[in-house]
C-alpha cells in the first residue's frame, strides 16, 4: 500500500490503476466499521483508495475538531491489513488551497432537519469535501456507512443532482458485541459514559419491538423510546425522531409501515448518533 499526500501524487498514481476504482472517504481513527466499507470496496473493485482527512469545514465553532482522534500510523496499518491500494492523507491546504474558500456545495431539503437543524453548516462542509474528493480521485464507486443515515441520503442526492458518474454504496452499521454502534467518538467516552451509551441502541430496539407488535401511535412510540434514554443520567437527548426513510420528513400522528428512527444523544459530553429501520414483520 502506498501513502500519498498531494492531489498531484494521487492523480499520477491513479493513472496507472485498474478500474473500477473505489473511494472510501474517512476522517481517520479507523475502526471495524470503516474496515467493513473497505472490505466491501475490495470485494467489488479492482483498486481501493481510502482518504483520511479530518475535515474542518464540517465542524461548528464549539464542536470537537481539536479533540477528534488522529492516528495516521495506526490507520495505515489497518488499511494495509484489508488490502487497500492507496491511502490518501492530504493536509488541509491541499484540500482547501488559499483562495477557494468561497466555493461550497450545499444540498437543500434533506439537510434541514435532524443533524442539520443542530449543526448549521455541517452538511455544507460534508458535501463540499466529498465533492472535492470525488473530483480528485474520480472513482466509479464510493462507500459510506449507514450509521450516518442522513449523511448517506444527502450524498446520494448530491451525487445524482450534480451528475457525478459515481455509484454510492451504503454499508450496514457495524456494532460492538453489546450493540453500541462503532464510532471514532467512542474513544472519547469515559468508562461510565461508555456503559451508559448503550441506551441509544436499547431505545432503538424498544422502538423496533413495539412497532413489530403493532404500535403505530407516533407520540406514544417516541415517549417509550425516550423513557429508555432517560435511564442514563449522563445522557442528554439532542433529538429523537421518526421519519420517512426516503424524504427524512417527520411522520404523521399515525405511523406508516416503513419508518426510520434516528437519534443524537450527548453521553458524558460526547455526541453519538444511531438509527434503525422500523417495519412490520414479513
PyMOL commands that set and color helices and strands:
alter all, ss='L'
color gray80, all
select helices_A, chain A and resi 7-14+32-44+56-58+72-81+92-95+115-118+122-137+149-161+184-188+191-196+199-212+218-229
alter helices_A, ss='H'
color red, helices_A
select strands_A, chain A and resi 2-4+21-26+47-52+86-88+141-145+167-171+235-243+258-267+270-279
alter strands_A, ss='S'
color yellow, strands_A
deselect
rebuild
show_as cartoon
